[in-house]
Amino acid sequence: MLRDPETYAGQRIELASADPTPAQMADAFTAALGRPVRHETYPPSAIGNDDMRAMWEFFNREGYQVDIPALHEAHPDIAWTPYAAWARSLVAG
């Protein structure tokens, strides 16, 4: 999109490479780190930052909705990164 902005001008395109559940995210980091990582939930009222609280309320209420297979099919030239690979890349530095 940055390389060919005219093609995408005026369009809204959601970007997502994967849609893991919180438990799958914890599993990916467990594998990447080689030690247990667990998913925990907290009530939004426990989040002190207003912006972070609003983000998590949105995720808990409606969430981020992307048709990932359709997105990937529409853009086959993009090297989409699976969540577990992304987690490994963070750990590897």
Secondary structure as UniProt FT lines:
FT   HELIX           5..8
FT   TURN            9..10
FT   HELIX           22..33
FT   HELIX           44..46
FT   HELIX           50..61
FT   HELIX           68..74
FT   TURN            76..77
FT   HELIX           83..92
//
